[in-house]
């Protein structure tokens, strides 16, 4: 895997693995509300390319930005940080 420039890397939980060589990753982040100054959880779901179909639902993975691989896939699995029980 050749790195070109600086690419975004995020950590999330595998939310779905029904597709072939594709997983759905849920990424949560805390954002401070501008008016109320309270931290709110924001969630985003990304489709990521999993070449060897290694990831399972519940795994914690690191994904990295890549070129468009399909209509909705713009991320690749970098590593599996923690396996689900």
N, CA, C and O atoms as CSV, one atom per row, in Angstrom:
chain,resi,resn,atom,element,x,y,z
A,1,UNK,N,N,0.845,-1.175,0.000
A,1,UNK,CA,C,0.000,0.000,0.000
A,1,UNK,C,C,0.891,1.239,0.000
A,1,UNK,O,O,1.602,1.505,0.969
A,2,UNK,N,N,0.844,1.976,-1.074
A,2,UNK,CA,C,1.673,3.151,-1.248
A,2,UNK,C,C,0.945,4.389,-0.731
A,2,UNK,O,O,-0.207,4.629,-1.094
A,3,UNK,N,N,1.610,5.173,0.111
A,3,UNK,CA,C,0.996,6.379,0.659
A,3,UNK,C,C,1.346,7.572,-0.215
A,3,UNK,O,O,2.512,7.797,-0.536
A,4,UNK,N,N,0.327,8.334,-0.597
A,4,UNK,CA,C,0.545,9.541,-1.389
A,4,UNK,C,C,0.025,10.732,-0.600
A,4,UNK,O,O,-1.186,10.924,-0.494
A,5,UNK,N,N,0.915,11.524,-0.053
A,5,UNK,CA,C,0.490,12.694,0.696
A,5,UNK,C,C,-0.108,12.326,2.043
A,5,UNK,O,O,0.082,11.218,2.545
A,6,UNK,N,N,-0.824,13.263,2.607
A,6,UNK,CA,C,-1.446,13.052,3.910
A,6,UNK,C,C,-2.894,12.640,3.692
A,6,UNK,O,O,-3.654,13.329,3.012
A,7,UNK,N,N,-3.266,11.500,4.282
A,7,UNK,CA,C,-4.629,10.993,4.153
A,7,UNK,C,C,-5.275,10.937,5.523
A,7,UNK,O,O,-4.614,10.674,6.528
A,8,UNK,N,N,-6.585,11.189,5.552
A,8,UNK,CA,C,-7.319,11.135,6.815
A,8,UNK,C,C,-7.405,9.702,7.303
A,8,UNK,O,O,-7.601,8.776,6.516
A,9,UNK,N,N,-7.259,9.528,8.591
A,9,UNK,CA,C,-7.408,8.223,9.233
A,9,UNK,C,C,-8.385,8.378,10.384
A,9,UNK,O,O,-8.243,9.282,11.208
A,10,UNK,N,N,-9.381,7.495,10.443
A,10,UNK,CA,C,-10.348,7.531,11.540
A,10,UNK,C,C,-10.506,6.134,12.126
A,10,UNK,O,O,-10.223,5.134,11.467
A,11,UNK,N,N,-10.964,6.082,13.378
A,11,UNK,CA,C,-11.176,4.810,14.069
A,11,UNK,C,C,-12.667,4.671,14.342
A,11,UNK,O,O,-13.315,5.606,14.812
A,12,UNK,N,N,-13.201,3.492,14.041
A,12,UNK,CA,C,-14.621,3.262,14.250
A,12,UNK,C,C,-14.932,1.793,14.477
A,12,UNK,O,O,-14.040,0.945,14.481
A,13,UNK,N,N,-16.214,1.507,14.667
A,13,UNK,CA,C,-16.691,0.156,14.924
A,13,UNK,C,C,-17.378,-0.383,13.680
A,13,UNK,O,O,-18.128,0.335,13.019
A,14,UNK,N,N,-17.120,-1.651,13.361
A,14,UNK,CA,C,-17.762,-2.271,12.198
A,14,UNK,C,C,-19.243,-2.456,12.529
A,14,UNK,O,O,-19.606,-3.109,13.507
A,15,UNK,N,N,-20.071,-1.869,11.694
A,15,UNK,CA,C,-21.516,-1.881,11.898
A,15,UNK,C,C,-22.206,-2.914,11.014
A,15,UNK,O,O,-23.279,-3.411,11.353
A,16,UNK,N,N,-21.578,-3.238,9.866
A,16,UNK,CA,C,-22.156,-4.216,8.949
A,16,UNK,C,C,-21.082,-4.861,8.093
A,16,UNK,O,O,-20.116,-4.206,7.700
A,17,UNK,N,N,-21.252,-6.161,7.800
A,17,UNK,CA,C,-20.276,-6.875,6.954
A,17,UNK,C,C,-20.972,-7.802,5.956
A,17,UNK,O,O,-20.399,-8.815,5.555
A,18,UNK,N,N,-22.184,-7.471,5.557
A,18,UNK,CA,C,-22.973,-8.337,4.674
A,18,UNK,C,C,-22.470,-8.341,3.233
A,18,UNK,O,O,-22.689,-9.309,2.505
A,19,UNK,N,N,-21.793,-7.261,2.813
A,19,UNK,CA,C,-21.338,-7.155,1.431
A,19,UNK,C,C,-19.997,-7.853,1.230
A,19,UNK,O,O,-19.258,-8.082,2.187
A,20,UNK,N,N,-19.693,-8.188,-0.009
A,20,UNK,CA,C,-18.428,-8.829,-0.337
A,20,UNK,C,C,-17.327,-7.774,-0.426
A,20,UNK,O,O,-17.435,-6.831,-1.209
A,21,UNK,N,N,-16.282,-7.927,0.362
A,21,UNK,CA,C,-15.122,-7.033,0.393
A,21,UNK,C,C,-15.467,-5.600,0.791
A,21,UNK,O,O,-14.729,-4.669,0.467
A,22,UNK,N,N,-16.588,-5.421,1.492
A,22,UNK,CA,C,-16.993,-4.094,1.947
A,22,UNK,C,C,-17.549,-4.198,3.359
A,22,UNK,O,O,-18.275,-5.136,3.686
A,23,UNK,N,N,-17.200,-3.228,4.186
A,23,UNK,CA,C,-17.778,-3.145,5.527
A,23,UNK,C,C,-18.336,-1.745,5.739
A,23,UNK,O,O,-17.929,-0.796,5.070
A,24,UNK,N,N,-19.270,-1.628,6.674
A,24,UNK,CA,C,-19.815,-0.331,7.065
A,24,UNK,C,C,-19.232,-0.014,8.438
A,24,UNK,O,O,-19.370,-0.797,9.378
A,25,UNK,N,N,-18.581,1.142,8.541
A,25,UNK,CA,C,-17.914,1.539,9.777
A,25,UNK,C,C,-18.620,2.755,10.368
A,25,UNK,O,O,-18.816,3.763,9.689
A,26,UNK,N,N,-19.001,2.647,11.648
A,26,UNK,CA,C,-19.638,3.745,12.368
A,26,UNK,C,C,-18.564,4.484,13.159
A,26,UNK,O,O,-17.886,3.900,14.005
A,27,UNK,N,N,-18.418,5.780,12.871
A,27,UNK,CA,C,-17.423,6.614,13.538
A,27,UNK,C,C,-18.160,7.627,14.405
A,27,UNK,O,O,-19.015,8.365,13.916
A,28,UNK,N,N,-17.826,7.662,15.697
A,28,UNK,CA,C,-18.432,8.615,16.624
A,28,UNK,C,C,-17.410,9.665,17.026
A,28,UNK,O,O,-16.232,9.363,17.223
A,29,UNK,N,N,-17.881,10.913,17.147
A,29,UNK,CA,C,-17.002,11.980,17.608
A,29,UNK,C,C,-17.789,12.919,18.494
A,29,UNK,O,O,-19.009,13.021,18.365
A,30,UNK,N,N,-17.106,13.607,19.392
A,30,UNK,CA,C,-17.747,14.566,20.285
A,30,UNK,C,C,-17.556,15.975,19.732
A,30,UNK,O,O,-16.443,16.380,19.396
A,31,UNK,N,N,-18.666,16.716,19.644
A,31,UNK,CA,C,-18.639,18.078,19.127
A,31,UNK,C,C,-19.297,18.986,20.150
A,31,UNK,O,O,-20.356,18.664,20.689
A,32,UNK,N,N,-18.674,20.109,20.413
A,32,UNK,CA,C,-19.230,21.057,21.391
A,32,UNK,C,C,-20.321,21.888,20.720
A,32,UNK,O,O,-20.087,22.491,19.673
A,33,UNK,N,N,-21.500,21.921,21.315
A,33,UNK,CA,C,-22.610,22.704,20.786
A,33,UNK,C,C,-22.276,24.189,20.928
A,33,UNK,O,O,-21.836,24.636,21.987
A,34,UNK,N,N,-22.489,24.948,19.848
A,34,UNK,CA,C,-22.060,26.343,19.849
A,34,UNK,C,C,-22.837,27.211,20.840
A,34,UNK,O,O,-22.256,28.109,21.449
A,35,UNK,N,N,-24.134,26.962,21.012
A,35,UNK,CA,C,-24.932,27.804,21.908
A,35,UNK,C,C,-24.927,27.296,23.346
A,35,UNK,O,O,-24.767,28.074,24.286
A,36,UNK,N,N,-25.106,25.974,23.511
A,36,UNK,CA,C,-25.283,25.426,24.858
A,36,UNK,C,C,-23.994,24.916,25.501
A,36,UNK,O,O,-23.991,24.546,26.675
A,37,UNK,N,N,-22.921,24.895,24.753
A,37,UNK,CA,C,-21.595,24.493,25.251
A,37,UNK,C,C,-21.569,23.066,25.811
A,37,UNK,O,O,-20.703,22.734,26.622
A,38,UNK,N,N,-22.497,22.239,25.389
A,38,UNK,CA,C,-22.552,20.853,25.831
A,38,UNK,C,C,-21.991,19.976,24.712
A,38,UNK,O,O,-22.185,20.261,23.530
A,39,UNK,N,N,-21.300,18.918,25.095
A,39,UNK,CA,C,-20.744,18.020,24.092
A,39,UNK,C,C,-21.815,17.057,23.599
A,39,UNK,O,O,-22.528,16.437,24.388
A,40,UNK,N,N,-21.913,16.945,22.279
A,40,UNK,CA,C,-22.919,16.110,21.631
A,40,UNK,C,C,-22.206,15.066,20.783
A,40,UNK,O,O,-21.217,15.378,20.119
A,41,UNK,N,N,-22.700,13.822,20.799
A,41,UNK,CA,C,-22.117,12.769,19.969
A,41,UNK,C,C,-22.623,12.896,18.545
A,41,UNK,O,O,-23.830,12.942,18.309
A,42,UNK,N,N,-21.702,12.951,17.602
A,42,UNK,CA,C,-22.050,12.948,16.181
A,42,UNK,C,C,-21.588,11.622,15.608
A,42,UNK,O,O,-20.489,11.158,15.914
A,43,UNK,N,N,-22.422,11.010,14.776
A,43,UNK,CA,C,-22.077,9.731,14.169
A,43,UNK,C,C,-22.049,9.852,12.660
A,43,UNK,O,O,-22.811,10.616,12.069
A,44,UNK,N,N,-21.159,9.086,12.044
A,44,UNK,CA,C,-21.095,9.021,10.589
A,44,UNK,C,C,-20.816,7.578,10.192
A,44,UNK,O,O,-20.046,6.885,10.857
A,45,UNK,N,N,-21.439,7.128,9.112
A,45,UNK,CA,C,-21.204,5.775,8.618
A,45,UNK,C,C,-20.435,5.861,7.310
A,45,UNK,O,O,-20.813,6.604,6.404
A,46,UNK,N,N,-19.357,5.098,7.219
A,46,UNK,CA,C,-18.535,5.056,6.010
A,46,UNK,C,C,-18.469,3.629,5.501
A,46,UNK,O,O,-18.404,2.683,6.286
A,47,UNK,N,N,-18.486,3.477,4.171
A,47,UNK,CA,C,-18.271,2.161,3.579
A,47,UNK,C,C,-16.777,2.059,3.278
A,47,UNK,O,O,-16.196,2.952,2.660
A,48,UNK,N,N,-16.165,0.963,3.720
A,48,UNK,CA,C,-14.720,0.794,3.575
A,48,UNK,C,C,-14.412,-0.524,2.880
A,48,UNK,O,O,-15.147,-1.501,3.022
A,49,UNK,N,N,-13.323,-0.539,2.132
A,49,UNK,CA,C,-12.895,-1.723,1.392
A,49,UNK,C,C,-12.108,-2.661,2.300
A,49,UNK,O,O,-11.113,-2.264,2.906
A,50,UNK,N,N,-12.564,-3.911,2.387
A,50,UNK,CA,C,-11.927,-4.949,3.198
A,50,UNK,C,C,-11.530,-6.075,2.254
A,50,UNK,O,O,-12.322,-6.980,1.993
A,51,UNK,N,N,-10.309,-6.019,1.745
A,51,UNK,CA,C,-9.859,-6.918,0.679
A,51,UNK,C,C,-9.993,-8.396,1.016
A,51,UNK,O,O,-10.401,-9.185,0.164
A,52,UNK,N,N,-9.657,-8.788,2.248
A,52,UNK,CA,C,-9.638,-10.213,2.600
A,52,UNK,C,C,-10.882,-10.664,3.368
A,52,UNK,O,O,-10.922,-11.794,3.856
A,53,UNK,N,N,-11.891,-9.809,3.485
A,53,UNK,CA,C,-13.112,-10.118,4.246
A,53,UNK,C,C,-12.786,-10.577,5.676
A,53,UNK,O,O,-13.373,-11.542,6.167
A,54,UNK,N,N,-11.860,-9.891,6.336
A,54,UNK,CA,C,-11.421,-10.266,7.686
A,54,UNK,C,C,-12.304,-9.681,8.780
A,54,UNK,O,O,-12.457,-10.292,9.838
A,55,UNK,N,N,-12.883,-8.518,8.548
A,55,UNK,CA,C,-13.605,-7.795,9.588
A,55,UNK,C,C,-14.976,-8.393,9.852
A,55,UNK,O,O,-15.654,-8.863,8.939
A,56,UNK,N,N,-15.368,-8.366,11.117
A,56,UNK,CA,C,-16.686,-8.839,11.550
A,56,UNK,C,C,-17.383,-7.725,12.332
A,56,UNK,O,O,-16.731,-6.789,12.794
A,57,UNK,N,N,-18.691,-7.824,12.479
A,57,UNK,CA,C,-19.458,-6.818,13.209
A,57,UNK,C,C,-18.950,-6.745,14.654
A,57,UNK,O,O,-18.801,-7.767,15.324
A,58,UNK,N,N,-18.690,-5.528,15.117
A,58,UNK,CA,C,-18.202,-5.316,16.477
A,58,UNK,C,C,-16.711,-5.056,16.557
A,58,UNK,O,O,-16.233,-4.564,17.579
A,59,UNK,N,N,-15.959,-5.372,15.507
A,59,UNK,CA,C,-14.523,-5.099,15.494
A,59,UNK,C,C,-14.272,-3.590,15.514
A,59,UNK,O,O,-15.057,-2.816,14.965
A,60,UNK,N,N,-13.183,-3.184,16.146
A,60,UNK,CA,C,-12.754,-1.791,16.103
A,60,UNK,C,C,-11.633,-1.709,15.070
A,60,UNK,O,O,-10.613,-2.389,15.186
A,61,UNK,N,N,-11.838,-0.865,14.058
A,61,UNK,CA,C,-10.897,-0.795,12.937
A,61,UNK,C,C,-10.439,0.633,12.695
A,61,UNK,O,O,-11.095,1.599,13.084
A,62,UNK,N,N,-9.300,0.731,12.044
A,62,UNK,CA,C,-8.776,2.002,11.585
A,62,UNK,C,C,-8.946,2.029,10.077
A,62,UNK,O,O,-8.526,1.098,9.391
A,63,UNK,N,N,-9.565,3.097,9.544
A,63,UNK,CA,C,-9.748,3.199,8.096
A,63,UNK,C,C,-9.044,4.444,7.584
A,63,UNK,O,O,-8.907,5.438,8.297
A,64,UNK,N,N,-8.604,4.372,6.345
A,64,UNK,CA,C,-7.841,5.464,5.738
A,64,UNK,C,C,-8.508,5.871,4.429
A,64,UNK,O,O,-9.042,5.036,3.699
A,65,UNK,N,N,-8.464,7.162,4.152
A,65,UNK,CA,C,-9.054,7.723,2.947
A,65,UNK,C,C,-8.360,7.159,1.704
A,65,UNK,O,O,-7.155,6.907,1.723
A,66,UNK,N,N,-9.123,6.964,0.625
A,66,UNK,CA,C,-8.512,6.485,-0.619
A,66,UNK,C,C,-9.262,7.058,-1.815
A,66,UNK,O,O,-10.208,7.831,-1.659
A,67,UNK,N,N,-8.838,6.677,-2.984
A,67,UNK,CA,C,-9.540,7.107,-4.196
A,67,UNK,C,C,-10.909,6.427,-4.228
A,67,UNK,O,O,-11.101,5.428,-3.535
A,68,UNK,N,N,-11.858,6.931,-5.003
A,68,UNK,CA,C,-13.161,6.275,-5.079
A,68,UNK,C,C,-13.030,4.849,-5.632
A,68,UNK,O,O,-12.507,4.642,-6.727
A,69,UNK,N,N,-13.517,3.871,-4.853
A,69,UNK,CA,C,-13.449,2.474,-5.261
A,69,UNK,C,C,-14.770,2.000,-5.851
A,69,UNK,O,O,-14.801,1.028,-6.606
A,70,UNK,N,N,-15.856,2.678,-5.513
A,70,UNK,CA,C,-17.174,2.420,-6.093
A,70,UNK,C,C,-18.008,3.671,-5.869
A,70,UNK,O,O,-17.466,4.720,-5.521
A,71,UNK,N,N,-19.316,3.574,-6.062
A,71,UNK,CA,C,-20.160,4.759,-5.942
A,71,UNK,C,C,-20.109,5.376,-4.543
A,71,UNK,O,O,-20.111,6.599,-4.403
A,72,UNK,N,N,-20.064,4.536,-3.512
A,72,UNK,CA,C,-20.076,5.053,-2.140
A,72,UNK,C,C,-18.812,4.748,-1.346
A,72,UNK,O,O,-18.657,5.263,-0.238
A,73,UNK,N,N,-17.909,3.937,-1.866
A,73,UNK,CA,C,-16.707,3.528,-1.123
A,73,UNK,C,C,-15.545,4.469,-1.396
A,73,UNK,O,O,-15.068,4.576,-2.526
A,74,UNK,N,N,-15.094,5.153,-0.342
A,74,UNK,CA,C,-13.932,6.054,-0.454
A,74,UNK,C,C,-12.930,5.824,0.659
A,74,UNK,O,O,-12.069,6.673,0.890
A,75,UNK,N,N,-13.018,4.696,1.358
A,75,UNK,CA,C,-12.139,4.372,2.482
A,75,UNK,C,C,-11.635,2.945,2.341
A,75,UNK,O,O,-12.282,2.112,1.708
A,76,UNK,N,N,-10.461,2.661,2.940
A,76,UNK,CA,C,-9.885,1.312,2.984
A,76,UNK,C,C,-9.568,0.965,4.434
A,76,UNK,O,O,-9.255,1.842,5.239
A,77,UNK,N,N,-9.652,-0.317,4.755
A,77,UNK,CA,C,-9.291,-0.763,6.106
A,77,UNK,C,C,-7.770,-0.734,6.218
A,77,UNK,O,O,-7.065,-1.353,5.421
A,78,UNK,N,N,-7.272,-0.006,7.223
A,78,UNK,CA,C,-5.834,0.067,7.460
A,78,UNK,C,C,-5.403,-1.075,8.371
A,78,UNK,O,O,-4.450,-1.793,8.070
A,79,UNK,N,N,-6.124,-1.242,9.505
A,79,UNK,CA,C,-5.819,-2.327,10.421
A,79,UNK,C,C,-7.011,-2.604,11.325
A,79,UNK,O,O,-7.869,-1.747,11.537
A,80,UNK,N,N,-7.041,-3.826,11.853
A,80,UNK,CA,C,-8.040,-4.190,12.837
A,80,UNK,C,C,-7.394,-3.989,14.198
A,80,UNK,O,O,-6.426,-4.670,14.537
A,81,UNK,N,N,-7.924,-3.059,14.974
A,81,UNK,CA,C,-7.336,-2.709,16.264
A,81,UNK,C,C,-7.733,-3.724,17.332
A,81,UNK,O,O,-6.894,-4.193,18.099
A,82,UNK,N,N,-9.030,-4.057,17.372
A,82,UNK,CA,C,-9.522,-4.992,18.384
A,82,UNK,C,C,-10.624,-5.844,17.784
A,82,UNK,O,O,-11.543,-5.337,17.141
A,83,UNK,N,N,-10.519,-7.145,18.003
A,83,UNK,CA,C,-11.533,-8.089,17.507
A,83,UNK,C,C,-12.731,-8.114,18.436
A,83,UNK,O,O,-12.595,-7.899,19.640
A,84,UNK,N,N,-13.918,-8.379,17.869
A,84,UNK,CA,C,-15.136,-8.530,18.667
A,84,UNK,C,C,-15.099,-9.883,19.363
A,84,UNK,O,O,-14.466,-10.819,18.873
A,85,UNK,N,N,-15.764,-9.987,20.485
A,85,UNK,CA,C,-15.784,-11.246,21.237
A,85,UNK,C,C,-16.705,-12.267,20.604
A,85,UNK,O,O,-16.835,-13.380,21.114
